[in-house]
Structure formats: C-alpha cells, structure tokens
Amino acid sequence: MKLRKSPEAMRVGLIQPHGAKPFAPVAGRVMKEYVALPESMIRDSQRLSSWVAKALVYGESLVPKTKRTHTTKSKAKKKK
C-alpha cells in the first residue's frame, strides 16, 4: 500500500519508526511524496487507519491540477 505524504515530518514519522520506505515505481525513480507501507503496518488496522486519514487530509488540501489542452501537429510538413 502506498500513501501520499508531503510534509517531511509525516514521511519521517512513517519511515523511521514504522519501517515504511520511499515509494519508487522504477528503480532509481523515487516519488518524493509517496511512501510504501510495510505489511506489519497494513495488518494493524488501527495504526493504518490513522495514517490513511492523515494522507486523505493532505490529498484534499492539494490544489487540483488543470487539464492541459492538446495541440495537434500538422501531419504533413509544407514543402518548399
């Protein structure tokens, strides 16, 4: 299970005492705001629900991303 956590204190609060690790979907590509939780924490529903609630509060505080408009490139280049 992965949680999104931004403040350094929150990440440190999960990583150091609970054994969570920074989430890296590909080796060498760590996603700074995400942590991967250890099995022991996932099995402890009380501890897990506390951290999930904190992650939800953080996620709700983020500004929504705006959708990008895609521009289409001309398939054929004009000949000189």
Backbone as CSV, one residue per row, in Angstrom:
resi,resn,N_x,N_y,N_z,CA_x,CA_y,CA_z,C_x,C_y,C_z
1,MET,0.847,-1.156,0.000,0.000,0.000,0.000,0.897,1.224,0.000
2,LYS,0.502,2.228,-0.803,1.250,3.467,-0.877,0.390,4.607,-0.363
3,LEU,1.002,5.545,0.352,0.316,6.736,0.836,1.057,7.952,0.331
4,ARG,0.307,9.003,0.038,0.921,10.258,-0.371,1.059,11.149,0.853
5,LYS,2.270,11.532,1.139,2.569,12.359,2.300,3.529,13.447,1.864
6,SER,3.227,14.683,2.160,4.147,15.740,1.765,5.054,16.223,2.875
7,PRO,4.508,16.692,3.967,5.403,17.279,4.961,6.472,16.282,5.415
8,GLU,7.695,16.781,5.472,8.824,15.926,5.853,8.577,15.214,7.180
9,ALA,7.973,15.897,8.117,7.716,15.289,9.435,6.804,14.069,9.309
10,MET,5.844,14.122,8.387,4.934,12.986,8.203,5.682,11.807,7.604
11,ARG,6.510,12.075,6.588,7.263,10.982,5.966,8.239,10.379,6.966
12,VAL,8.916,11.241,7.692,9.853,10.741,8.695,9.088,9.965,9.765
13,GLY,7.887,10.409,10.094,7.064,9.716,11.084,6.650,8.321,10.651
14,LEU,6.597,8.079,9.368,6.271,6.741,8.863,7.519,5.907,8.599
15,ILE,8.532,6.532,8.042,9.705,5.781,7.616,10.545,5.300,8.797
16,GLN,10.907,6.194,9.669,11.816,5.808,10.752,11.176,4.853,11.756
17,PRO,10.058,5.197,12.401,9.554,4.298,13.446,8.765,3.097,12.933
18,HIS,8.234,3.152,11.719,7.326,2.088,11.271,7.872,1.234,10.130
19,GLY,9.010,1.576,9.589,9.615,0.757,8.546,9.074,0.991,7.155
20,ALA,8.336,2.080,6.948,7.877,2.412,5.601,9.090,2.829,4.773
21,LYS,8.950,2.743,3.450,10.056,3.102,2.564,9.567,4.094,1.526
22,PRO,10.456,4.953,1.046,10.059,5.849,-0.041,9.599,5.006,-1.228
23,PHE,8.531,5.413,-1.876,7.972,4.653,-2.994,8.757,4.949,-4.267
24,ALA,9.217,3.896,-4.926,9.945,4.001,-6.190,9.315,3.026,-7.174
25,PRO,8.458,3.521,-8.093,7.814,2.617,-9.048,8.817,1.940,-9.982
26,VAL,9.950,2.610,-10.213,11.031,2.072,-11.026,12.317,2.319,-10.247
27,ALA,13.218,1.389,-10.281,14.480,1.542,-9.544,15.142,2.870,-9.880
28,GLY,15.466,3.618,-8.834,16.126,4.902,-9.018,15.186,6.075,-9.252
29,ARG,13.890,5.846,-9.294,12.902,6.898,-9.533,11.984,7.023,-8.318
30,VAL,12.479,7.651,-7.272,11.700,7.793,-6.044,10.675,8.904,-6.217
31,MET,9.444,8.624,-5.835,8.378,9.633,-5.842,8.383,10.258,-4.446
32,LYS,8.851,11.507,-4.368,9.140,12.160,-3.088,7.981,12.191,-2.105
33,GLU,6.773,12.342,-2.569,5.636,12.500,-1.656,4.970,11.187,-1.266
34,TYR,5.474,10.075,-1.752,4.819,8.795,-1.502,5.689,7.864,-0.662
35,VAL,5.038,7.082,0.181,5.727,6.054,0.950,5.014,4.725,0.753
36,ALA,5.792,3.648,0.751,5.250,2.291,0.674,5.222,1.729,2.089
37,LEU,4.067,1.278,2.519,3.912,0.783,3.889,4.317,-0.681,4.000
38,PRO,4.913,-1.063,5.128,5.277,-2.468,5.336,4.028,-3.297,5.686
39,GLU,4.106,-4.582,5.453,2.995,-5.497,5.743,2.529,-5.387,7.196
40,SER,3.474,-5.253,8.121,3.102,-5.189,9.541,2.170,-4.017,9.825
41,MET,2.379,-2.920,9.144,1.518,-1.757,9.350,0.164,-1.946,8.667
42,ILE,0.151,-2.598,7.526,-1.098,-2.835,6.800,-2.005,-3.764,7.624
43,ARG,-1.426,-4.706,8.340,-2.215,-5.632,9.160,-2.763,-4.985,10.430
44,ASP,-2.178,-3.889,10.863,-2.613,-3.189,12.073,-3.632,-2.122,11.672
45,SER,-4.904,-2.481,11.660,-5.943,-1.598,11.125,-6.056,-0.267,11.864
46,GLN,-5.820,-0.260,13.151,-5.921,0.987,13.903,-4.813,1.967,13.496
47,ARG,-3.604,1.484,13.432,-2.481,2.331,13.018,-2.624,2.745,11.560
48,LEU,-3.040,1.802,10.719,-3.210,2.079,9.298,-4.272,3.138,9.071
49,SER,-5.416,3.016,9.728,-6.497,3.982,9.509,-6.090,5.390,9.921
50,SER,-5.258,5.500,10.943,-4.766,6.809,11.371,-3.930,7.461,10.268
51,TRP,-3.018,6.697,9.663,-2.163,7.249,8.617,-2.932,7.482,7.316
52,VAL,-3.887,6.631,7.008,-4.708,6.840,5.812,-5.519,8.126,5.965
53,ALA,-6.063,8.371,7.149,-6.815,9.601,7.408,-5.925,10.825,7.207
54,LYS,-4.687,10.771,7.688,-3.756,11.888,7.507,-3.434,12.099,6.029
55,ALA,-3.267,11.000,5.291,-2.983,11.104,3.856,-4.161,11.712,3.115
56,LEU,-5.384,11.351,3.505,-6.572,11.916,2.867,-6.681,13.415,3.120
57,VAL,-6.406,13.831,4.337,-6.447,15.263,4.662,-5.423,16.005,3.810
58,TYR,-4.238,15.430,3.672,-3.211,16.064,2.847,-3.662,16.125,1.383
59,GLY,-4.168,15.023,0.865,-4.623,14.983,-0.523,-5.715,15.994,-0.805
60,GLU,-6.622,16.160,0.133,-7.710,17.130,-0.038,-7.205,18.565,0.010
61,SER,-6.043,18.788,0.607,-5.509,20.144,0.701,-4.805,20.592,-0.578
62,LEU,-4.531,19.664,-1.476,-3.820,19.998,-2.707,-4.719,20.729,-3.687
63,VAL,-4.117,21.627,-4.440,-4.848,22.350,-5.480,-5.030,21.401,-6.657
64,PRO,-6.259,21.280,-7.184,-6.481,20.381,-8.325,-5.642,20.804,-9.528
65,LYS,-5.170,19.832,-10.251,-4.418,20.116,-11.468,-5.379,20.589,-12.543
66,THR,-4.889,21.480,-13.382,-5.715,21.922,-14.503,-5.435,21.007,-15.683
67,LYS,-6.463,20.772,-16.471,-6.296,19.903,-17.633,-5.573,20.670,-18.726
68,ARG,-4.663,20.001,-19.373,-3.938,20.605,-20.487,-4.736,20.414,-21.757
69,THR,-4.672,21.382,-22.614,-5.291,21.218,-23.924,-4.205,20.726,-24.869
70,HIS,-4.541,19.715,-25.612,-3.571,19.129,-26.536,-3.641,19.864,-27.863
71,THR,-2.488,20.206,-28.378,-2.443,20.821,-29.701,-2.046,19.751,-30.693
72,THR,-2.691,19.752,-31.822,-2.364,18.755,-32.839,-1.337,19.331,-33.791
73,LYS,-0.363,18.544,-34.102,0.660,18.967,-35.050,0.234,18.544,-36.446
74,SER,0.602,19.336,-37.383,0.292,19.019,-38.770,1.001,17.730,-39.154
75,LYS,0.264,16.822,-39.767,0.862,15.538,-40.151,1.830,15.707,-41.301
76,ALA,1.506,16.571,-42.224,2.389,16.772,-43.383,3.075,18.109,-43.274
77,LYS,4.376,18.101,-43.461,5.110,19.355,-43.453,4.997,20.014,-44.827
78,LYS,4.940,21.329,-44.803,4.853,22.057,-46.086,6.189,21.943,-46.819
79,LYS,6.092,21.682,-48.129,7.293,21.581,-48.939,7.672,22.967,-49.428
80,LYS,8.980,23.187,-49.550,9.484,24.495,-50.036,9.430,24.558,-51.519
